[in-house]
Amino acid sequence: MKNLIDKHVSYYKKTPMNIIRQCSKDINWDTPLMTLRGPKGVGKSTIMRQYIRQHYAISDRSVLYCSCDGAYFASHSLLDLAEQFYKFGGKHLFLDEIHKYPNWSREIKEIYDLYESDMRIVISGSSLLSLQQGDADLSRRCVNHDIQGLSFREFLFFFKGIDLPKYTLEQLLADPWTLANEVNDKCRPLQFFREYLQYGYYPYYLQLKDTVDYYSTIENTVSYIIDDELPRICRVDVANTRKIKALVNILSVSVPYDVDIKRLSIQSALQRNTILEYLNYLEKADILHLLYSDYYNAKKMQKPDKILMDNSNMLYAMASQPVNIGTVRETFAVNQLAQAHLVEYGKSKGDFLVDGKYTIEVGGADKDYTQIADIPNSYILADDMEYPYGNKLPLWLFGFLY
């Protein structure tokens, strides 16, 4: 236990406090049991440690942060830790990288049942983390928070020191001029937007400050998810991990991909149903984004209508040839909108349908209304624009939704 406390103190001292993400402020940290779930590198560990530094003194032993991939857990269980922590006055336990601990859900359930009224528990782990695992179903006990990479708004704050508010989609569509004026008064958004599309979605670019190293880190993260997390969490056959990587590489140079499962099957040497299963895992892992023309009626093993990479930074990192700017624009739009809204494939009526209400077409500044003429609540999200013009809105505006 002393070793864990020493590590807790070390993490406490090293945690940067210069920038606190909005998502951290929106979390109800008094919840008895909650999960921070997200892909490797989006800052889950930092968010946990920053909260501890904000609310607890370094000498306060009622709080403990520890990583579940540490050597301590080779000879101790989570139950052992919780019991010792509680006996010595522990009240708030932070367990990072929980998915690396075998059978974690069963022990977390038991800890929760034992100490529910006396101890708050925060766990963090992979985007693939499931709260529903047989008799250890935590879905009714645990409040989940999905942590994403930086929005364009957060990028401006983190990297450029420009502090601007977030807007709801309804506010943005009703009064885009207010935000456009506010941003243009403080900076030239198009210059910074081009940077954001290429780097800055993952906060660790602050430490790397080199695009080559940044893209290598993204590639390594994708490899880690496929080689380690998919077999361990989703029980994917290890023999297929190379084929999954080949599948991702095919998609990275093809997206936005109008899906031809038969062709994908031939190219990746995987069976149809296996490909559909793996595509769903890759979406849960925040590597891909799958779009359906009718999301609620799409069957579990139905092929998606279009496939995008999760975010534009990953697209640049994974593509083995120059990326198409149209692909980048669509990837950005879906990534930012999908954080809080349902985005469906638009078929012949626009590129996307948002919340079953708003028809969205994405393109450059010269994009016209031909494809969405006479459609109510339809908008063009246009690149290379500083200000809105009617229902043609600057694409970068949609980076202020979170």
C-alpha positions, 0 to 999 in steps of 0.5 A: 500500500505504501508503494501505491501511495508513493506513486500517487504522490509522484503523479500528483506532483507531475500533473500539469494544471495550466489547462483544464478541459471543459469535459472535466468540469461537466462531470459530476464527480460525486457519483458513487461509481463512474467510468471515464471511457475513451481511446488511448491518448485523449487525456483520461488519466490527466483528467482524473489527476487534475481533479485530485489536485484541484480538490485534495491536498497532497497529504490527504490519504482519503484519496488514492490514484493508481494504475491497474497495470502496475506491479502491485496487482500481480500479487494483490486484487482490487478487493484487497486494495479497496479493503485496505484503503477503506480501513485507513479512511479512504473515501475516493478511489481512482482506478486507471487502465481498469481494462488491463486487470482480469475480471475487473467488472466482477470485483468492481461490482463487489467493491461497489456493493460493499462500500457504496455509501462510504466510497466513491469509485472512478474507473477509466479504460478503453473505448471498448470497455463494456459495462455489461458482462454477464453476472457482473453487469454494471450498467445500472450502477455505473455512470459512464462518460465518454472522453473524446479528443480535442474539439477545434474550440479546445484546440484554440484554447490549448494551443493558441491561448484563445478562449471561446465558449461552446455552442449547442447545435441549435444555437449555432444554426439559429445565430451563426453570425454571433460566433463567427464574429466573436472568433474572427475578432480574436483570430484568423480561424481558417489558418488555425483550422487547417492546422487542427485538421492535421494535428491537435485532436489528441492532447499529447501533441503538446508534448511532442511538438513534431508532426512526424512523432505525432503521426507515429504515436497515432499509428502505434496507438492503432496498432496497440488497440488491434494487437492488444485490446481487441484480442483481450477485450473483444476476444478477437482471434490473434491470428486475424490482427494482421488482417484487421490492420490491412483492413484499416489501411485499405479504408484509410486510403478509400474513405469516405468509403461507400461500402462494398463488403465483397470487395473488402472481403477479397482485399482483407482475406476475411469472411463477410460476417467477420468483417462486419463484426470487426468493423463494429469493434473498430468503431467502438475503439474510435478508429472508424465511424460507421454511417447508416441511412436508417440507424435505428432499424439497422441490424447488428450485422448489417453493412454500413452505408459509408465508412469514415476514419474517426478523426482527421488527424488519424486520417492523415496519420494512417493514409499511405498516400495524400488525403483528399480534402473532401474526405478530410472535411467530411471526417471532421464534420461527422467527428464533431457532430457525433459527440452529442448528435445522431449522424446518419448517411444522407443517401441522395439528400445531402451528405448527412442527416443529423438528429433526423432533422437537419440535412447537411452537405459538406464541401468547399466555398463554391459548393452550391445548393443543387443537392439540397434544394427545397429540403427544409432545415438544410445547410451547407458546411463550407470550407474556406469561409470566415463568415456565414452566407445564408444557410451556407455556414463555415465548416469550422463553426462546428468545432465549437459544439464541445 
